[in-house]
């Protein structure tokens, strides 16, 4: 929001922002930051949206007497400013990449030699907001001795790169006495700085003319959105002479120049101008055609088809509207009225969709998908399918699937990603459908939301080899059902192998720290509660590859009775798939899990000592005590049947183990609860009945036993009843 100065071309140097979210709510922010005088008089400051929570204010500033373009990053979530950065010279162009996560670029105006310096910057760091320069280079105009560079223009490429247009005019001061009828007075070249490239392509000639035009200018250049390359709107200023009437008049005509990303010319044709104004703006529409913007006393709009022919008027915004913008994805114009009473008023105008394509995916070249948007998917799904409107071939950009976090402030979790040309994807026999394989670990989380992100240039058109538009963030949404029941499984132990780099790092650092960090990264990537992952800290060299180390990790059974979690076996299978497909999953982007050797599968092992350590200790101590008791009893009465000590111990142990299983483990197998209770209780009842029968019979027929019982304590008698099956031995 600018506060007006006494001069109409100036504003006060205070930084106040009014940001509107998708719901229409306006957030008011006042920053303790003063813009330099060069930014406010005349007004050179501008706002450039970057990512969620971050914008950049760009402006001109003097530094040691030299004007330059600078930017300050603003985090509007916590209303803070981040350090100022230098972007380039004062007449430079600053813009975000066409692909949201590819950064931004600053391209300076060419100097006298036709050299334009470019600088590529990162997007703000998600936590610090810092923007850094990644690389830089130069665009070079064609070196033609008889031509002069008169204008240039920057534009965005579909794959996330940037393009540069040069307009050259023949220098008639160097004209020879011999007139060449084929002399090209005007030439237009384009050069491409493709995504991930370090230098631009050699300029390609896309237009030339033998006409002595008064002027040739390029108004704008844009992607065509339908895999037909790029289109630039040019004006040709020409003087027409009527020899018969001896009169001349100047004509300004608009043309569309279409060319491919190879630099090959596709089309040049004149565009209708339905206004009486020679100074108009044209914008290519996302779903076909052009929008003519005639800004005079009011804002008038007209619709043209793909060939530039007039279709119909789209109405106007009156003089009370001071600004308008275009919502490209849904083909809507928005007008903003002058501010009054601290309110902003908006008027929306929807435009016809000329190509009659679906707008569900906000991509003019995608017809349908399977599964469809907002569909519930089976976790075991093997593939997803995209159907395009034209025949396609696979290309170098990625298709990725993310799991959304329940916490809006956290980033989505990458489940899988790979490029179209990596041989995992296939094009159907109809050449319109692309089949994308799904890993077993991708949709493994129940009751979760996912989205499929398709980058531009994931596929290219078969006809022209031009990159196609993809599907943006959180458009192709999918979900999984809640997990209703879980089949119980015991804790499991897995053995994985580190690559040589990871093995070396493990040996050089504290082992417990290495294990702890890897468990934390596993927890986030699977995802599973960190408490369910542990390690004994044991490791060894791999006998089959002595330079690599094997590590052991435990996956514990779920303990929370109130939350339905995947069992340990399921977690193990998810982790095994993640490791097998490491290069295509989030494991490859973590510091420690990226050190796993994916060529060696995760192997399930059982560490019996760790698993049953307590029982082993109890059994060993009990056995030692029994041996001691047996020796003492043997010395005291060698003729007695002293082995009954061991028999008694094993009977008690059997009963205790059965009881523990019934109390603690039978709930994990509900379908076996009734049979377990029957087989546990029935033998006890039968043994008790047999013991009572034997006891009563002996009391009646065996006088010595009867006298012994009468002289014994209550405890001895109870034990005899309990272990009636062994009563004769006692």
Order of alpha helices (4+ residues) and beta strands (2+ residues): beta-beta-alpha-beta-beta-beta-beta-beta-beta-beta-beta-beta-beta-beta-beta-beta-beta-beta-beta-beta-beta-beta-beta-beta-beta-beta-beta-beta-beta-beta-beta-beta-beta-beta-beta-beta-beta-beta-alpha-alpha-beta-beta-beta-alpha-beta-alpha-alpha-alpha-alpha-alpha-alpha
